[in-house]
Amino acid sequence: MELVALLSKGEGTWGQVSGLMSHGEWDNIIVLGNDFSKKFTHQKKFEFIRIDLDKKIKDLKEEFKEKLKGKIRGTETALSISSGDGKEHMALISALINLPVGIRFAALTKDGVIDL
């Protein structure tokens, strides 16, 4: 399964994404974020897609959808929205559903990576 992860403001939220990347078995990892998020590094290979997170929600959804189109190989993806705000989350979830692709929320807990 693939992992799609949003990286937004505040490096403190990046630990969850990094942990998911490290502890999950992913066929492909896509990280979405703004210019600040380009600073994110990880030992696992991932594709970074720059997104203008300051756009209005409808425009943000369209940018997510356009930039993710053709990137997700399967019919569903694991999704991490531990970073970001409600507007960003709604736009990303809506874009994925409209591609269409199914989503499973993924989180790293003390028990390992779980689907929510």
C-alpha positions as CSV (number, residue, x, y, z in Angstrom):
1,M,0.0,0.0,0.0
2,E,1.1,3.6,-0.6
3,L,1.3,6.3,2.0
4,V,0.2,9.8,1.3
5,A,1.2,12.3,4.1
6,L,0.5,15.9,4.5
7,L,3.3,18.1,6.1
8,S,2.2,21.5,7.1
9,K,3.3,24.2,9.5
10,G,5.2,23.3,12.6
11,E,8.0,20.7,12.5
12,G,6.6,19.2,15.7
13,T,4.0,17.4,13.7
14,W,6.5,15.9,11.4
15,G,7.5,13.2,13.9
16,Q,4.3,11.3,13.3
17,V,4.9,11.3,9.5
18,S,8.5,10.3,9.9
19,G,7.6,7.4,12.3
20,L,4.9,6.2,9.8
21,M,7.4,6.2,7.0
22,S,10.0,4.3,9.2
23,H,7.7,1.7,10.7
24,G,5.3,1.0,7.9
25,E,5.7,-1.3,4.9
26,W,5.0,1.1,2.0
27,D,5.2,0.5,-1.7
28,N,5.4,4.2,-2.4
29,I,5.5,7.3,-0.2
30,I,4.1,10.7,-1.3
31,V,4.7,13.7,0.9
32,L,2.7,16.9,0.3
33,G,3.6,20.2,1.6
34,N,4.5,23.9,1.1
35,D,8.0,25.4,0.5
36,F,8.8,25.2,4.2
37,S,8.1,21.4,4.1
38,K,10.8,20.9,1.5
39,K,13.2,20.9,4.4
40,F,11.8,17.5,5.5
41,T,14.3,14.6,5.1
42,H,14.0,10.9,5.6
43,Q,16.2,7.8,5.1
44,K,13.4,6.2,3.1
45,K,12.8,7.3,-0.5
46,F,9.7,9.5,-1.0
47,E,8.3,11.8,-3.6
48,F,7.7,15.4,-2.4
49,I,4.9,17.4,-4.1
50,R,4.8,21.1,-3.4
51,I,1.4,22.5,-2.7
52,D,0.3,26.1,-2.1
53,L,-1.4,25.6,1.3
54,D,-2.5,29.3,1.5
55,K,-5.1,28.8,-1.3
56,K,-8.8,28.9,-0.6
57,I,-10.2,25.5,0.2
58,K,-11.8,24.8,-3.3
59,D,-8.6,25.8,-5.1
60,L,-6.5,23.8,-2.7
61,K,-8.6,20.7,-3.3
62,E,-8.1,21.2,-7.1
63,E,-4.4,21.6,-6.7
64,F,-4.2,18.4,-4.6
65,K,-6.3,16.5,-7.1
66,E,-4.3,17.8,-10.1
67,K,-0.9,17.0,-8.6
68,L,-1.9,13.6,-7.3
69,K,-3.6,12.4,-10.5
70,G,-1.8,9.4,-11.8
71,K,0.6,9.2,-8.8
72,I,-1.4,6.6,-6.8
73,R,-1.1,3.2,-8.3
74,G,-3.7,1.2,-6.4
75,T,-7.3,1.7,-5.6
76,E,-6.7,2.9,-2.0
77,T,-4.0,4.6,0.0
78,A,-2.9,5.0,3.6
79,L,-3.3,8.7,4.6
80,S,-1.7,10.7,7.3
81,I,-3.2,14.0,8.3
82,S,-1.5,14.3,11.7
83,S,0.0,17.6,10.4
84,G,-2.0,20.4,9.0
85,D,-5.3,22.2,9.8
86,G,-8.9,21.4,9.0
87,K,-9.0,23.3,5.7
88,E,-6.0,21.4,4.4
89,H,-7.4,18.1,5.6
90,M,-10.8,18.6,4.0
91,A,-9.2,19.6,0.7
92,L,-6.9,16.6,0.6
93,I,-9.5,14.1,1.6
94,S,-11.9,15.5,-1.0
95,A,-9.3,15.4,-3.7
96,L,-8.4,11.8,-3.0
97,I,-12.1,10.7,-3.0
98,N,-12.6,12.6,-6.2
99,L,-9.7,11.0,-8.0
100,P,-11.2,8.4,-7.0
101,V,-9.2,6.5,-4.5
102,G,-10.1,4.9,-1.2
103,I,-8.4,6.1,1.9
104,R,-7.4,4.4,5.2
105,F,-6.2,6.7,7.9
106,A,-2.9,5.6,9.2
107,A,-1.3,6.4,12.6
108,L,1.8,5.4,14.5
109,T,1.0,4.2,18.1
110,K,3.0,2.4,20.7
111,D,1.6,-0.7,19.1
112,G,3.0,0.2,15.7
113,V,1.3,1.4,12.6
114,I,-2.5,1.0,12.7
115,D,-5.4,1.7,10.4
116,L,-8.1,3.9,11.9
